[in-house]
Amino acid sequence: MPLKPHERHVLDFLLKHLLYGTFGGFLFGGLVLATDLGGIRTLAWNSDNTVLYMILLFFGLFITFGSVGMGIGIMSLGEDKN
């Protein structure tokens, strides 16, 4: 079923903000690992399941930051009526 132009516009808008948020999550995760914040990098590298740990860390960050990015995009659509 093809999308109508206004439906495509809405999905493009949400996808754009989702990508901004996931990039922010990737950047934050990279900085957390680079600075070894809270010893997270040390714990991950010394565990038996390093790959699983990284997948869970970045998946959680992508979901969180992506949702925040989409929420900011939606809330920025409102107009101030004062």
BAFI-3210 file (N, C-alpha, C; in Angstrom, 3 decimals, decimal comma, padded with zeros to 6 digits):
// residues 82
n [1|2|3|4|5|6|7|8|9|10|11|12|13|14|15|16|17|18|19|20|21|22|23|24|25|26|27|28|29|30|31|32|33|34|35|36|37|38|39|40|41|42|43|44|45|46|47|48|49|50|51|52|53|54|55|56|57|58|59|60|61|62|63|64|65|66|67|68|69|70|71|72|73|74|75|76|77|78|79|80|81|82]
n.u [000,843|000,827|002,220|000,621|001,392|001,464|001,646|004,106|005,735|005,457|006,538|009,159|009,995|009,904|011,739|014,091|014,536|014,761|017,152|018,928|018,795|019,738|022,326|023,278|023,123|024,994|027,306|027,394|027,657|030,142|031,775|031,427|032,644|035,212|036,134|035,986|033,911|032,688|033,925|032,964|033,971|036,172|034,898|033,416|035,382|036,743|034,928|033,345|031,493|031,784|030,908|028,108|027,574|028,274|026,413|023,986|024,394|024,639|022,251|020,331|021,029|020,527|017,738|016,834|017,976|017,110|014,330|014,103|015,056|013,035|010,870|011,608|011,579|008,826|007,663|008,722|007,175|004,973|003,176|003,723|001,255|001,083]
n.v [-001,171|002,057|005,051|008,091|011,517|013,253|011,399|010,204|012,410|012,802|010,385|010,602|012,844|011,832|009,702|011,086|012,508|010,329|009,223|011,305|011,094|008,435|008,707|010,452|008,721|006,783|008,374|009,172|006,647|005,872|007,854|007,266|004,755|005,471|007,168|005,509|005,603|005,141|002,699|001,074|000,297|-001,252|-003,312|-004,439|-005,270|-007,157|-009,143|-012,321|-012,197|-010,032|-009,042|-009,386|-007,702|-005,189|-005,030|-004,947|-002,594|-000,542|-000,943|-000,283|002,414|003,407|003,044|004,669|007,298|007,662|007,707|010,004|011,895|011,750|012,563|015,199|016,311|016,096|017,643|020,102|020,985|022,339|025,445|028,614|030,265|032,683]
n.w [000,000|-001,019|000,410|001,374|000,498|002,800|004,848|004,332|004,769|007,536|008,532|007,530|008,978|011,642|011,419|010,812|013,211|014,913|013,980|014,643|017,429|017,856|016,913|018,850|021,062|020,300|020,277|022,984|024,231|023,174|024,324|027,035|027,150|026,284|028,303|030,423|032,293|035,461|035,504|033,512|030,984|031,746|033,161|031,050|029,198|030,674|031,088|030,331|028,345|026,408|023,892|024,005|026,158|025,066|022,973|024,405|025,903|023,900|022,490|024,417|024,783|022,204|021,985|024,114|023,594|020,978|021,310|022,879|021,040|019,053|020,604|021,279|018,738|018,102|020,156|019,501|017,462|018,352|018,817|020,313|021,956|023,220]
ca.u [000,000|001,676|001,938|000,203|002,488|001,540|002,106|005,541|006,377|005,480|007,506|010,497|010,274|010,202|012,967|015,204|014,793|015,240|018,570|019,662|018,879|020,618|023,698|023,610|023,357|026,276|028,348|027,446|028,230|031,570|032,448|031,419|033,684|036,523|036,548|035,823|033,025|032,191|034,600|032,158|034,828|036,964|034,005|033,049|036,533|037,175|033,870|033,359|030,502|032,027|030,061|026,747|027,553|028,284|025,130|022,967|024,673|024,309|020,831|019,624|021,278|019,831|016,310|016,612|018,282|016,233|013,019|014,229|015,151|011,709|010,034|011,981|011,066|007,371|007,338|009,135|006,163|003,953|003,304|003,472|000,080|001,082]
ca.v [000,000|003,249|006,092|009,405|012,479|013,745|010,288|010,081|013,556|012,530|009,311|011,158|013,711|010,987|008,961|012,033|012,752|009,066|009,108|012,256|010,523|007,262|009,205|010,939|007,548|006,204|009,284|009,062|005,337|005,927|008,672|006,508|003,729|006,107|007,724|004,438|006,164|004,140|001,430|000,246|-000,320|-002,286|-004,446|-005,069|-005,927|-008,285|-010,149|-013,397|-011,876|-008,645|-008,676|-009,265|-006,502|-004,021|-004,999|-004,484|-001,197|000,353|-001,078|000,539|003,826|003,759|003,151|005,827|008,555|007,760|008,131|011,406|012,680|011,840|013,371|016,603|016,715|016,255|018,779|021,355|021,362|023,179|026,886|029,382|031,095|033,878]
ca.w [000,000|-001,087|001,391|000,892|000,721|004,176|005,685|004,092|005,417|008,980|008,782|007,303|010,125|012,798|011,154|010,922|014,627|015,474|013,626|015,485|018,767|017,890|016,804|020,188|021,902|019,892|020,749|024,436|024,560|022,863|025,337|028,294|027,058|026,147|029,592|031,415|033,304|036,394|035,285|032,603|029,964|032,409|033,408|029,775|028,578|031,501|031,217|029,341|027,311|026,017|022,749|024,510|026,988|024,169|022,265|025,346|026,238|022,802|022,182|025,397|024,489|020,963|022,291|024,973|022,923|019,816|021,800|023,277|019,809|018,443|021,493|021,104|017,431|018,172|021,012|018,870|016,478|018,971|018,680|021,523|021,670|024,086]
c.u [000,894|001,236|001,491|001,322|002,590|001,984|003,613|006,300|006,504|006,510|008,938|010,927|010,682|011,506|014,191|015,552|015,239|016,730|019,428|019,860|019,803|022,077|024,163|023,894|024,674|027,435|028,510|028,065|029,720|032,347|032,496|032,515|035,076|037,034|036,492|034,997|032,456|032,827|033,867|033,024|035,644|036,115|033,679|034,211|036,988|036,102|034,014|032,452|030,628|031,096|028,614|026,598|027,477|026,962|024,039|023,155|024,202|022,847|020,003|019,805|020,558|018,336|016,033|016,816|017,425|014,839|013,037|014,297|013,799|010,774|010,332|011,462|009,570|007,003|007,746|008,143|005,121|004,240|002,998|002,346|000,006|001,352]
c.v [001,241|004,300|007,373|010,402|012,973|012,638|010,095|011,213|013,318|011,454|009,784|012,034|012,884|010,215|009,858|012,282|011,488|008,892|010,083|011,674|009,318|007,667|009,747|009,793|006,877|007,059|009,186|007,738|005,287|006,726|007,968|005,451|004,347|006,639|006,693|004,927|005,052|002,772|000,508|-000,444|-001,458|-003,531|-005,188|-005,857|-007,148|-009,365|-011,210|-013,087|-010,428|-008,205|-008,481|-007,992|-005,254|-003,897|-004,456|-003,017|-000,270|000,232|-000,223|002,025|004,266|003,947|004,423|007,135|008,737|008,226|009,589|012,304|012,834|012,686|014,854|017,118|016,973|017,471|020,110|021,806|022,316|024,658|027,542|030,365|032,322|035,116]
c.w [000,000|-000,069|000,701|001,206|002,161|005,141|005,542|004,794|006,924|009,306|008,558|008,472|011,344|012,611|011,285|012,386|015,355|015,189|014,423|016,884|018,844|017,708|018,150|021,149|021,590|020,402|022,265|024,869|024,290|023,889|026,691|028,273|026,987|027,478|030,713|032,606|034,183|036,239|034,320|031,562|030,565|032,675|032,118|029,196|029,377|031,650|030,126|028,153|026,857|024,888|023,196|025,340|026,115|023,413|023,182|025,705|025,126|022,377|023,136|025,143|023,223|021,220|023,086|024,226|021,670|020,207|022,226|022,045|019,128|019,299|021,370|019,770|017,458|019,013|020,394|017,802|017,042|018,790|020,014|021,232|022,571|023,298]
res [m|p|l|k|p|h|e|r|h|v|l|d|f|l|l|k|h|l|l|y|g|t|f|g|g|f|l|f|g|g|l|v|l|a|t|d|l|g|g|i|r|t|l|a|w|n|s|d|n|t|v|l|y|m|i|l|l|f|f|g|l|f|i|t|f|g|s|v|g|m|g|i|g|i|m|s|l|g|e|d|k|n]
***
